[in-house]
Amino acid sequence: MFDQIDELSVNAIRMLSVQSIQKANSGHPGLPLGAAPMAYVLYRNHLKVNPKDSTYFDRDRFVLSAGHGSAMLYSILHLAGFDLSIEDLKQFRQLHSKTPGHPEYGVVDGVEATTGPLGQGLGMAVGMAMAERHLAAQYNDGINVVDHHTYVLAGDGDLMEGVSHEAASLAGHLGLGKLVMLYDSNDVSLDGPKDRAFNEDIKKRFESYGWDYQKVEDGNDLQAIDDAINQAKAEVNKPSIIEVRTVIGYGALNAGTNKVHGAPLSPADMAAVRETFNWNLDDFEVPTEVYERLHETLGQRGCKAEVKWLNRIEAQHQANPELAQQFLLARENRLPEDWREALPTYLAGSGEATRNTSHTVIQALGKKIPQLWGGSADLASSNKTNMECETLFEKDNLKARNLGFGVREFAEATAMNGMALHGGTRIFGSTFFVFSDYMRPAIRLAAIQHLPVIFVLTHDSVAVGEDGPTHEPVEHLMSFRNMPNVTVLRPADANETVGAWETAMQHQDGPTLLVLSRQNLNILPNSAKLTRQSVAKGAYIVKDVADPSQQDGILMATGSEVNLALAAQAKLAAENVQVSVVSMPSFELFQQQPKAYRDAVLPPHIHKRVSLEMGSTLGWERFVGYEGLTLGIDRFGESGPAADVLAELGFTTDQVVAQYKTLTVTNSPLPKPALAPLRANNSL
């Protein structure tokens, strides 16, 4: 089945990879030299993709979890006819090139996920496989419009990372039979032999997870690799791992050692590689028959598969136009026109915990948006994220929209990223805010990849109380606000929570964090009229002063602390001290607003400013100025009843008023009246 052209093609992948690395004087030659055969077999005989339309929906997904082997992936993509030229390969690892140091989704044609942080590629592949099974259950009503595999290539380092255990365990539990992992097993990591720190029995490990296991003893045996992949595809009830024994840096003098892992080859090693593969062509020169082989296998197979899929889509439109339209909206990540109609509005009075409001919103959205699904890391009853009209997504109930990730926050977040990358669903996931630390690397990758995933993070402050400092987030708000391309929303009442969800559902360019309370929060003044248009602006005046010429200062806050600011405002007003109260649910959204709006909310001539937030104060100075006062928590919390903890840490009305009175800042003269109409209006 394989011939000399196939061997030549494998060697072309190897040579293009090491030549790209040598030219850049940077990269990882070991993996491409060792793993090229398995990657070639996958692309030549199995992967269902169309290089001329690389995003068609029913394609197979391939994730290079061992992202340091990017040169190999780029070489294959070029040879197969994706939008990646020889000149692009020559610009490997150069600024603004299409061939960055690690695979980047949205930058390189044919790259399905941004990888490099080891283990996360496997987690994203699990999410992709979950999405495929769910969408097939939703839309394959007699016509298979969703029917593809997810492949992932992982190395020893991937399987050392803790997230690989979480993700593999989840995949086995769910019986994801269309997930196939190629394991590049070479016994070497960057610092030396693998057994310095890792000697697990991979077969026993993955079989205990519920995976099918195979082993290919010779990583250069194309036929054995092909047979193993065919067998894995035939196993429909379990995910599959194929351990392929390879030699890192195969062909080099230092093959089999860490010396060929993460640095360009020495001249002697390069000479040995050329000799081993009998490669006498100039750098970046590729025989024509190599291009032809991949074009006639992968290219033609992918093109035919897409045509058949388009025919099935047309058949679905004829047979079930309503389902077909729903599937089209899901593929294009568009929401139904009436999705907002069921969103609740809350009138003035005593309120509820924002996690409870979020639960109500999820019910409303779930009824209107069939592509919405989500779940929790074994905390759904506390996070309030279950859809009451839905059951649990399981291997025998794949159409369900409630996801139980188990106590696996990192795998949860990576799987969410994989679902977003796959497309066809809108995903949310939840845990306690303090445990977002377990999710942080995946939230960062969501931000890098501009993925519209929604993280519902409850129990947002030291008001958790008796659970104590281990469960009381302090530094988390500011740390996520400092992560690029992340939108953090901490609503102050029920209506702000509705507005936060509405904002999150419309945000397409990165992850959104909804940070929600466990304790009840009163409805803010004019909230029903102001909130839904104001949350999207990041900040707004909740309660203004009666006479701007008499304004003494500004109290600004987020979440539950907005109600505290209102109480302090009332007490100060009784002493003839006039301050406005500003709710600031999102720093990021507020900073995106025009200067005129920002100045209307925070008038520049008012220098007496106080921020209230039960978290780290670093970062508030951009709004209060260096003369202002930041009331927060720059230490860990306490264990005790919530009211006692808040009093201990300075969050009572009397304490806030006393702190405000310590300010000796002098405001500037009132500006000309021309700016007055720009001030936010709370009397709508």
C-alpha positions as CSV (number, residue, x, y, z in Angstrom):
1,M,0.0,0.0,0.0
2,F,2.9,2.3,0.7
3,D,5.8,2.7,-1.8
4,Q,9.0,4.7,-2.4
5,I,7.1,7.9,-3.1
6,D,5.5,7.6,0.4
7,E,9.0,7.1,1.9
8,L,10.2,10.1,-0.1
9,S,7.2,12.1,1.2
10,V,8.0,11.3,4.8
11,N,11.6,12.4,4.3
12,A,10.4,15.6,2.6
13,I,8.5,16.4,5.7
14,R,11.5,15.8,7.8
15,M,13.8,17.8,5.7
16,L,11.5,20.8,5.3
17,S,11.0,20.8,9.0
18,V,14.7,20.8,10.0
19,Q,15.6,23.2,7.2
20,S,13.0,25.7,8.5
21,I,14.5,25.3,12.0
22,Q,18.0,25.7,10.8
23,K,17.2,28.8,8.9
24,A,15.4,30.3,11.9
25,N,18.2,29.1,14.2
26,S,15.4,28.2,16.5
27,G,13.0,25.3,17.0
28,H,12.5,21.7,17.9
29,P,13.8,19.2,15.3
30,G,13.5,16.1,17.4
31,L,9.8,15.5,17.1
32,P,9.5,16.1,13.3
33,L,12.4,13.7,12.6
34,G,10.8,11.0,14.8
35,A,7.1,11.5,14.3
36,A,6.8,12.4,10.6
37,P,5.8,8.9,9.6
38,M,2.7,8.8,11.8
39,A,1.7,12.3,10.8
40,Y,2.1,11.5,7.1
41,V,0.0,8.3,7.4
42,L,-2.7,10.2,9.1
43,Y,-2.8,12.9,6.4
44,R,-2.3,10.6,3.5
45,N,-4.9,7.9,4.3
46,H,-7.3,9.1,7.0
47,L,-7.8,12.8,7.7
48,K,-10.9,14.1,6.0
49,V,-10.1,17.7,5.2
50,N,-10.1,19.9,2.1
51,P,-7.0,22.1,1.7
52,K,-8.9,24.3,-0.6
53,D,-11.7,24.9,1.9
54,S,-10.0,24.2,5.2
55,T,-12.9,25.3,7.4
56,Y,-15.8,23.3,5.9
57,F,-17.8,22.1,8.9
58,D,-17.8,18.3,8.7
59,R,-14.0,17.9,8.3
60,D,-11.9,15.9,10.7
61,R,-10.0,17.8,13.3
62,F,-6.3,17.3,14.0
63,V,-4.7,18.9,17.0
64,L,-0.9,18.8,17.4
65,S,-0.9,18.9,21.2
66,A,2.9,18.6,21.2
67,G,3.0,22.1,19.6
68,H,6.7,22.4,19.7
69,G,6.7,20.1,16.7
70,S,5.1,22.9,14.7
71,A,7.7,22.8,11.9
72,M,6.4,19.3,11.0
73,L,2.8,20.4,10.9
74,Y,3.6,23.4,8.7
75,S,5.6,21.2,6.3
76,I,2.7,18.8,5.9
77,L,0.2,21.6,5.4
78,H,2.4,23.1,2.7
79,L,2.8,19.8,0.9
80,A,-0.9,19.0,1.1
81,G,-1.9,22.3,-0.6
82,F,-3.1,24.4,2.3
83,D,-2.4,28.2,2.1
84,L,1.2,27.9,3.2
85,S,4.0,28.5,0.8
86,I,7.7,27.5,0.7
87,E,8.4,31.2,1.4
88,D,6.2,30.9,4.5
89,L,8.3,27.9,5.7
90,K,11.4,30.0,5.2
91,Q,10.0,32.6,7.5
92,F,9.5,30.1,10.4
93,R,9.5,31.8,13.8
94,Q,10.0,35.2,12.2
95,L,8.0,38.3,13.3
96,H,4.5,38.5,11.7
97,S,5.1,35.3,9.7
98,K,2.4,32.7,8.9
99,T,4.6,30.1,10.6
100,P,5.0,31.1,14.3
101,G,7.0,29.2,16.8
102,H,4.0,27.2,18.0
103,P,0.8,26.5,16.0
104,E,-1.6,29.4,16.2
105,Y,-5.3,29.1,15.4
106,G,-6.5,31.8,13.0
107,V,-2.9,32.5,11.8
108,V,-2.0,29.3,10.0
109,D,-4.3,27.8,7.5
110,G,-5.2,24.2,8.6
111,V,-4.2,24.7,12.2
112,E,-7.2,23.8,14.4
113,A,-6.0,24.9,17.8
114,T,-3.3,27.0,19.4
115,T,-1.0,24.6,21.2
116,G,2.4,24.6,22.9
117,P,1.4,24.6,26.6
118,L,1.6,20.8,26.9
119,G,-1.5,18.8,27.6
120,Q,-4.0,21.5,26.6
121,G,-4.1,20.2,23.0
122,L,-5.4,16.9,24.3
123,G,-8.0,18.7,26.4
124,M,-9.2,20.8,23.4
125,A,-9.4,17.6,21.3
126,V,-11.6,16.0,23.9
127,G,-13.9,19.1,23.7
128,M,-14.0,18.9,19.9
129,A,-15.0,15.2,20.1
130,M,-17.7,16.0,22.7
131,A,-19.1,18.7,20.3
132,E,-19.1,16.3,17.4
133,R,-21.0,13.7,19.3
134,H,-23.5,16.2,20.6
135,L,-24.1,17.9,17.3
136,A,-24.5,14.5,15.6
137,A,-27.2,13.6,18.1
138,Q,-28.9,17.0,17.6
139,Y,-28.9,17.1,13.8
140,N,-28.4,13.7,12.3
141,D,-32.1,13.1,11.9
142,G,-31.8,10.3,9.2
143,I,-29.2,12.3,7.3
144,N,-25.6,12.4,8.7
145,V,-24.7,16.1,8.5
146,V,-22.2,15.7,11.4
147,D,-19.9,12.6,11.1
148,H,-16.2,13.1,11.6
149,H,-13.2,12.2,13.8
150,T,-10.9,14.1,16.1
151,Y,-7.2,13.2,16.0
152,V,-4.5,14.4,18.4
153,L,-0.8,13.9,18.4
154,A,0.7,14.0,21.9
155,G,4.1,13.4,23.3
156,D,5.5,12.2,26.6
157,G,5.4,15.8,28.0
158,D,1.7,16.0,27.2
159,L,1.0,12.9,29.2
160,M,3.0,14.1,32.2
161,E,0.8,17.2,32.5
162,G,-2.0,16.9,35.0
163,V,-4.6,18.1,32.5
164,S,-4.0,15.1,30.4
165,H,-5.2,12.8,33.2
166,E,-8.3,14.9,33.7
167,A,-9.1,15.1,30.0
168,A,-8.4,11.5,29.3
169,S,-10.5,10.4,32.2
170,L,-13.4,12.5,31.0
171,A,-13.1,11.2,27.4
172,G,-13.1,7.6,28.6
173,H,-16.1,8.1,30.8
174,L,-18.0,9.6,27.9
175,G,-17.0,6.9,25.5
176,L,-15.8,9.2,22.8
177,G,-15.3,6.6,20.1
178,K,-14.4,9.2,17.4
179,L,-11.3,10.5,19.3
180,V,-8.0,9.0,18.3
181,M,-4.7,9.9,20.0
182,L,-1.3,9.2,18.3
183,Y,1.2,9.0,21.2
184,D,4.8,9.9,20.1
185,S,6.5,7.6,22.6
186,N,10.3,8.3,22.5
187,D,11.4,8.1,26.1
188,V,13.1,11.5,26.0
189,S,12.0,14.9,27.4
190,L,13.8,18.2,27.2
191,D,16.1,17.7,30.2
192,G,17.0,14.1,29.5
193,P,15.6,10.6,29.5
194,K,12.0,10.4,30.3
195,D,12.5,8.0,33.2
196,R,14.1,10.7,35.2
197,A,10.6,11.6,36.3
198,F,8.1,9.5,34.4
199,N,7.7,5.8,34.0
200,E,4.0,5.1,34.0
201,D,2.5,2.1,32.3
202,I,0.6,4.0,29.6
203,K,-1.4,0.9,28.6
204,K,-2.7,0.3,32.1
205,R,-3.3,3.9,32.6
206,F,-5.5,4.5,29.5
207,E,-7.3,1.2,29.7
208,S,-8.3,2.1,33.3
209,Y,-9.7,5.3,31.9
210,G,-11.8,3.3,29.4
211,W,-9.7,3.8,26.3
212,D,-8.7,1.3,23.6
213,Y,-4.9,0.8,23.6
214,Q,-2.6,-0.3,20.7
215,K,1.1,-0.2,20.3
216,V,3.2,0.2,17.2
217,E,6.8,-0.9,17.9
218,D,8.4,0.7,14.9
219,G,7.6,4.3,14.3
220,N,8.9,4.1,10.8
221,D,6.5,1.3,9.8
222,L,3.9,3.1,7.7
223,Q,1.7,0.0,7.2
224,A,1.6,-0.8,10.9
225,I,0.6,2.8,11.8
226,D,-2.0,2.7,9.1
227,D,-3.4,-0.6,10.4
228,A,-3.6,0.8,13.9
229,I,-5.5,3.9,12.9
230,N,-7.9,1.8,10.9
231,Q,-8.5,-0.4,14.0
232,A,-8.9,2.7,16.2
233,K,-11.6,4.1,13.8
234,A,-13.4,0.8,14.0
235,E,-13.7,1.1,17.8
236,V,-16.8,3.2,18.1
237,N,-17.5,2.9,21.8
238,K,-14.1,4.0,23.3
239,P,-11.5,6.7,22.6
240,S,-8.3,5.2,21.2
241,I,-4.7,5.7,22.0
242,I,-2.0,4.4,19.7
243,E,1.4,4.3,21.3
244,V,4.0,4.7,18.5
245,R,7.5,3.9,19.5
246,T,9.8,6.5,17.8
247,V,13.4,7.8,18.0
248,I,13.6,11.5,18.7
249,G,15.8,13.2,16.2
250,Y,15.8,10.1,14.0
251,G,18.7,10.2,11.5
252,A,20.9,12.6,13.5
253,L,24.1,11.6,15.2
254,N,22.5,12.5,18.6
255,A,19.2,10.7,17.8
256,G,17.5,9.3,20.9
257,T,18.8,12.0,23.2
258,N,17.6,15.3,24.5
259,K,20.4,17.1,22.5
260,V,18.0,17.0,19.5
261,H,14.9,18.1,21.3
262,G,14.8,21.8,21.5
263,A,17.6,23.4,19.5
264,P,18.8,23.5,15.9
265,L,20.9,20.6,14.8
266,S,24.7,20.8,14.7
267,P,26.4,20.8,11.2
268,A,27.4,17.2,11.9
269,D,23.9,16.2,12.8
270,M,22.5,17.9,9.7
271,A,25.0,16.0,7.5
272,A,24.0,12.8,9.2
273,V,20.3,13.5,8.5
274,R,21.0,14.1,4.9
275,E,23.0,10.9,4.6
276,T,20.4,8.8,6.5
277,F,17.6,9.9,4.2
278,N,19.8,10.1,1.0
279,W,18.7,13.7,0.6
280,N,20.8,15.5,-2.1
281,L,18.4,18.3,-3.0
282,D,18.9,21.9,-2.2
283,D,17.3,23.4,0.9
284,F,13.5,23.7,0.6
285,E,13.5,21.8,-2.7
286,V,10.8,19.1,-2.9
287,P,10.3,16.5,-5.6
288,T,7.2,17.0,-7.7
289,E,5.9,13.5,-6.9
290,V,5.6,14.4,-3.2
291,Y,3.2,17.2,-3.9
292,E,1.3,15.0,-6.3
293,R,1.0,12.1,-3.8
294,L,-0.6,14.2,-1.1
295,H,-2.8,16.1,-3.6
296,E,-4.1,12.9,-5.1
297,T,-4.8,11.3,-1.7
298,L,-5.7,13.9,0.9
299,G,-6.7,16.6,-1.5
300,Q,-9.0,14.6,-3.6
301,R,-10.5,12.7,-0.6
302,G,-11.3,16.0,1.1
303,C,-12.8,17.6,-1.9
304,K,-15.1,14.6,-2.5
305,A,-16.0,14.5,1.1
306,E,-17.1,18.1,1.2
307,V,-19.2,17.7,-2.0
308,K,-21.0,14.7,-0.4
309,W,-21.5,16.7,2.8
310,L,-23.0,19.7,0.8
311,N,-25.4,17.2,-0.8
312,R,-26.4,15.9,2.6
313,I,-27.0,19.5,3.8
314,E,-29.2,20.1,0.8
315,A,-31.1,16.9,1.5
316,Q,-31.6,18.0,5.1
317,H,-33.0,21.4,3.9
318,Q,-35.5,19.5,1.7
319,A,-36.5,17.0,4.4
320,N,-36.5,19.1,7.5
321,P,-36.1,22.8,6.7
322,E,-36.6,23.9,10.3
323,L,-33.8,21.7,11.6
324,A,-31.6,22.7,8.7
325,Q,-32.1,26.4,9.5
326,Q,-31.3,25.7,13.2
327,F,-28.1,23.9,12.1
328,L,-27.1,26.7,9.8
329,L,-27.4,29.3,12.6
330,A,-25.4,27.0,14.9
331,R,-22.6,26.6,12.3
332,E,-22.4,30.3,11.7
333,N,-22.5,31.1,15.4
334,R,-25.6,33.3,15.0
335,L,-28.3,33.6,17.6
336,P,-32.1,33.4,16.9
337,E,-33.6,36.8,16.3
338,D,-35.9,36.5,19.3
339,W,-33.3,35.3,21.8
340,R,-33.6,38.3,24.1
341,E,-37.4,38.1,24.5
342,A,-37.5,35.8,27.4
343,L,-34.8,37.7,29.5
344,P,-36.3,38.8,32.8
345,T,-36.4,42.3,34.2
346,Y,-36.4,42.9,38.0
347,L,-38.2,45.7,39.7
348,A,-37.0,47.6,42.8
349,G,-36.9,45.9,46.1
350,S,-35.0,43.2,47.8
351,G,-33.0,41.1,45.4
352,E,-31.3,37.8,45.2
353,A,-27.8,36.3,44.8
354,T,-26.6,37.0,41.3
355,R,-25.8,33.3,40.9
356,N,-29.6,32.7,41.3
357,T,-30.4,35.4,38.7
358,S,-27.9,33.7,36.4
359,H,-29.7,30.5,36.8
360,T,-33.0,32.1,35.7
361,V,-31.2,33.7,32.7
362,I,-29.7,30.3,31.7
363,Q,-33.3,28.8,31.7
364,A,-34.5,31.6,29.4
365,L,-31.6,31.4,27.1
366,G,-31.7,27.6,27.0
367,K,-35.3,27.7,25.7
368,K,-34.5,30.2,23.0
369,I,-31.0,29.1,21.9
370,P,-30.7,25.4,21.1
371,Q,-27.0,25.5,20.5
372,L,-26.3,26.7,24.1
373,W,-25.0,24.1,26.4
374,G,-22.8,24.1,29.5
375,G,-22.1,22.8,33.0
376,S,-19.9,22.8,36.0
377,A,-17.0,21.1,37.7
378,D,-19.2,19.1,40.0
379,L,-20.7,22.3,41.5
380,A,-23.8,22.8,39.4
381,S,-26.1,22.9,42.5
382,S,-23.9,25.8,43.9
383,N,-23.1,27.5,40.6
384,K,-26.7,27.2,39.5
385,T,-25.8,26.3,36.0
386,N,-28.1,23.3,35.2
387,M,-30.8,23.8,32.6
388,E,-33.9,22.5,34.3
389,C,-35.5,21.3,31.1
390,E,-32.4,19.3,30.1
391,T,-30.7,16.1,31.3
392,L,-27.1,15.2,31.6
393,F,-24.8,14.7,28.6
394,E,-23.6,11.1,28.8
395,K,-22.5,8.5,26.3
396,D,-26.0,7.2,26.0
397,N,-27.6,10.6,26.1
398,L,-25.5,12.7,23.8
399,K,-28.3,15.2,22.8
400,A,-28.5,16.5,26.4
401,R,-27.2,20.0,27.1
402,N,-26.1,19.8,30.8
403,L,-22.4,19.0,31.1
404,G,-20.9,17.3,34.1
405,F,-17.2,17.8,34.0
406,G,-16.5,16.3,37.4
407,V,-13.9,17.9,39.7
408,R,-11.7,18.6,36.7
409,E,-11.6,22.4,36.3
410,F,-8.6,22.5,34.0
411,A,-9.9,19.8,31.7
412,E,-13.3,21.6,31.8
413,A,-11.8,24.8,30.5
414,T,-9.7,23.1,27.8
415,A,-12.7,21.1,26.6
416,M,-14.7,24.4,26.5
417,N,-12.1,25.8,24.2
418,G,-12.2,22.7,22.1
419,M,-16.0,23.0,21.7
420,A,-15.7,26.7,20.7
421,L,-13.0,25.8,18.2
422,H,-15.1,23.0,16.8
423,G,-18.1,25.3,16.3
424,G,-21.8,24.7,16.2
425,T,-22.4,25.4,19.9
426,R,-22.2,28.2,22.5
427,I,-20.5,26.9,25.6
428,F,-20.4,28.0,29.2
429,G,-18.8,26.4,32.2
430,S,-18.6,27.1,35.9
431,T,-16.9,26.7,39.2
432,F,-16.2,28.7,42.3
433,F,-14.3,31.9,41.4
434,V,-11.4,31.0,43.7
435,F,-10.9,27.7,41.7
436,S,-10.5,29.7,38.5
437,D,-6.9,29.3,39.3
438,Y,-7.2,25.7,38.0
439,M,-8.6,27.1,34.8
440,R,-6.2,30.0,34.3
441,P,-3.9,28.5,31.6
442,A,-6.9,27.5,29.5
443,I,-8.6,30.9,30.0
444,R,-5.4,32.4,28.7
445,L,-5.5,30.2,25.6
446,A,-9.1,31.1,25.1
447,A,-8.1,34.7,25.1
448,I,-5.1,34.1,22.7
449,Q,-7.5,32.3,20.3
450,H,-10.3,34.9,20.6
451,L,-12.8,32.2,21.6
452,P,-16.3,33.3,22.8
453,V,-16.5,31.0,25.8
454,I,-18.3,32.0,28.9
455,F,-17.0,31.2,32.4
456,V,-19.6,31.4,35.2
457,L,-17.6,32.0,38.4
458,T,-19.7,32.1,41.6
459,H,-18.9,32.8,45.3
460,D,-17.1,35.9,44.2
461,S,-15.7,37.4,47.4
462,V,-14.8,37.1,51.1
463,A,-18.5,37.2,51.7
464,V,-18.3,33.4,51.4
465,G,-17.5,33.7,55.1
466,E,-17.2,30.4,57.0
467,D,-15.4,28.6,54.2
468,G,-12.4,30.8,55.0
469,P,-9.4,32.1,53.0
470,T,-9.0,28.9,50.9
471,H,-12.4,29.6,49.3
472,E,-12.3,33.4,49.3
473,P,-11.0,35.0,46.1
474,V,-8.9,38.1,46.7
475,E,-6.4,38.6,43.9
476,H,-8.5,37.0,41.2
477,L,-10.5,39.9,39.8
478,M,-7.4,42.0,39.2
479,S,-5.3,39.2,37.8
480,F,-8.0,38.4,35.2
481,R,-8.5,42.0,34.4
482,N,-4.8,42.1,33.5
483,M,-5.0,39.2,31.2
484,P,-5.3,40.5,27.6
485,N,-8.5,40.0,25.6
486,V,-10.5,38.8,28.6
487,T,-13.7,40.6,29.6
488,V,-14.6,40.4,33.3
489,L,-18.1,41.3,34.4
490,R,-19.0,41.5,38.0
491,P,-22.7,42.5,38.2
492,A,-24.1,44.4,41.2
493,D,-27.7,43.2,41.1
494,A,-30.2,41.0,39.2
495,N,-30.6,43.4,36.3
496,E,-26.9,43.9,35.9
497,T,-26.6,40.1,35.8
498,V,-29.1,39.9,33.0
499,G,-27.2,42.6,31.2
500,A,-23.9,40.8,31.8
501,W,-25.3,37.6,30.2
502,E,-26.7,39.6,27.3
503,T,-23.2,41.2,26.8
504,A,-21.5,37.8,27.1
505,M,-23.7,36.2,24.5
506,Q,-23.0,38.9,22.0
507,H,-19.2,38.9,22.6
508,Q,-17.4,37.0,19.8
509,D,-13.8,38.0,20.2
510,G,-12.6,36.4,23.4
511,P,-13.7,34.8,26.7
512,T,-16.1,36.4,29.2
513,L,-16.0,35.9,32.9
514,L,-19.2,36.3,34.8
515,V,-18.3,36.8,38.5
516,L,-21.3,36.2,40.6
517,S,-22.3,36.4,44.3
518,R,-23.6,33.8,46.7
519,Q,-25.2,36.4,49.0
520,N,-28.4,38.3,48.1
521,L,-28.0,41.8,46.6
522,N,-30.7,44.5,46.6
523,I,-32.0,45.8,43.3
524,L,-30.2,49.1,42.5
525,P,-32.1,52.4,42.0
526,N,-33.5,52.7,38.4
527,S,-31.9,49.4,37.7
528,A,-34.7,48.1,35.5
529,K,-34.4,51.1,33.2
530,L,-30.6,51.7,33.3
531,T,-28.9,48.3,33.4
532,R,-29.2,46.5,30.1
533,Q,-28.0,49.5,28.1
534,S,-25.3,50.4,30.7
535,V,-23.6,47.1,31.6
536,A,-22.3,46.9,28.0
537,K,-20.6,50.2,28.6
538,G,-18.7,48.9,31.5
539,A,-19.7,51.6,34.0
540,Y,-22.5,54.0,34.7
541,I,-23.8,56.4,37.3
542,V,-26.2,54.5,39.5
543,K,-27.2,57.5,41.6
544,D,-26.0,61.0,40.8
545,V,-25.9,64.1,42.9
546,A,-28.8,66.4,42.8
547,D,-26.6,69.4,41.9
548,P,-23.3,68.8,40.0
549,S,-22.0,72.2,41.3
550,Q,-22.2,70.8,44.8
551,Q,-20.6,67.4,44.1
552,D,-17.9,66.5,46.6
553,G,-16.7,63.1,45.3
554,I,-17.4,59.8,43.7
555,L,-17.8,56.4,45.2
556,M,-17.2,53.6,42.6
557,A,-17.7,49.9,43.2
558,T,-18.5,46.5,41.6
559,G,-20.7,43.7,42.6
560,S,-22.2,43.6,46.1
561,E,-20.1,46.6,47.1
562,V,-22.3,48.9,44.9
563,N,-25.1,48.5,47.5
564,L,-22.5,49.4,50.2
565,A,-21.5,52.5,48.3
566,L,-25.2,53.5,48.1
567,A,-25.6,53.2,51.8
568,A,-22.5,55.3,52.4
569,Q,-23.8,57.9,49.9
570,A,-27.0,58.2,51.9
571,K,-25.1,58.6,55.2
572,L,-22.8,61.2,53.7
573,A,-25.8,63.1,52.2
574,A,-27.3,63.3,55.6
575,E,-24.2,65.3,56.5
576,N,-24.5,67.5,53.4
577,V,-21.7,65.7,51.6
578,Q,-22.8,65.0,48.0
579,V,-21.2,62.1,46.2
580,S,-22.2,60.1,43.1
581,V,-22.2,56.3,43.0
582,V,-20.8,54.6,40.0
583,S,-21.2,50.9,39.3
584,M,-18.3,49.5,37.3
585,P,-19.2,45.9,36.2
586,S,-16.4,45.8,33.6
587,F,-13.1,47.7,33.5
588,E,-12.4,46.4,30.0
589,L,-15.7,47.6,28.5
590,F,-15.6,50.9,30.2
591,Q,-12.1,51.6,28.9
592,Q,-13.4,50.9,25.4
593,Q,-15.9,53.7,25.6
594,P,-15.3,57.2,24.1
595,K,-13.6,59.7,26.3
596,A,-16.7,61.8,26.5
597,Y,-18.7,59.0,28.0
598,R,-15.9,58.1,30.5
599,D,-15.6,61.7,31.5
600,A,-19.4,61.9,32.0
601,V,-19.3,59.0,34.4
602,L,-16.1,60.0,36.1
603,P,-15.9,63.8,35.7
604,P,-12.2,64.8,35.5
605,H,-12.6,67.8,37.8
606,I,-13.7,65.5,40.7
607,H,-10.5,64.3,42.4
608,K,-12.1,63.0,45.6
609,R,-12.7,59.4,44.5
610,V,-13.0,56.2,46.5
611,S,-13.2,52.6,45.1
612,L,-14.9,49.8,46.9
613,E,-14.1,46.2,46.0
614,M,-13.5,43.2,48.1
615,G,-10.3,42.2,46.4
616,S,-6.9,43.4,45.5
617,T,-6.6,47.2,45.1
618,L,-3.8,47.3,42.6
619,G,-5.3,48.6,39.4
620,W,-8.0,50.8,40.8
621,E,-5.6,53.8,40.7
622,R,-6.3,54.2,37.0
623,F,-9.8,55.4,38.1
624,V,-9.4,56.9,41.5
625,G,-6.1,58.6,40.6
626,Y,-3.1,58.8,42.9
627,E,-4.9,61.2,45.2
628,G,-7.9,58.9,45.6
629,L,-8.6,56.1,48.0
630,T,-8.8,52.4,47.2
631,L,-10.8,50.4,49.8
632,G,-10.1,46.7,49.2
633,I,-8.4,43.6,50.5
634,D,-4.6,43.2,50.0
635,R,-4.4,40.2,52.3
636,F,-6.1,36.8,52.5
637,G,-9.5,36.5,54.1
638,E,-10.9,35.1,57.3
639,S,-13.1,32.2,58.3
640,G,-16.3,33.3,60.1
641,P,-19.9,34.5,59.5
642,A,-19.9,36.8,56.5
643,A,-21.0,39.9,58.4
644,D,-18.2,39.5,60.9
645,V,-15.6,38.9,58.1
646,L,-16.8,42.0,56.2
647,A,-16.6,44.1,59.4
648,E,-13.2,42.8,60.2
649,L,-12.0,43.7,56.7
650,G,-13.5,47.2,56.6
651,F,-16.6,46.7,54.6
652,T,-19.4,48.4,56.6
653,T,-21.2,51.6,55.9
654,D,-19.6,53.4,58.9
655,Q,-16.1,52.3,57.9
656,V,-16.6,53.5,54.3
657,V,-17.9,56.9,55.4
658,A,-15.0,57.3,57.9
659,Q,-12.5,56.4,55.2
660,Y,-14.0,58.9,52.8
661,K,-13.7,61.7,55.3
662,T,-10.0,61.1,55.5
663,L,-9.6,62.4,52.0
664,T,-8.0,65.9,51.8
665,V,-8.0,66.1,48.0
666,T,-9.2,69.4,46.5
667,N,-11.4,69.2,43.4
668,S,-10.8,71.4,40.3
669,P,-13.2,74.2,39.4
670,L,-16.4,73.0,37.8
671,P,-15.9,72.8,34.0
672,K,-17.9,74.8,31.5
673,P,-21.6,73.7,31.2
674,A,-20.9,72.4,27.7
675,L,-19.9,69.0,29.2
676,A,-23.0,68.8,31.4
677,P,-25.3,67.1,28.9
678,L,-22.8,64.2,28.6
679,R,-23.3,63.2,32.2
680,A,-25.1,59.9,32.6
681,N,-28.8,60.3,33.2
682,N,-30.4,58.2,36.0
683,S,-33.9,59.5,35.6
684,L,-34.7,57.6,32.4
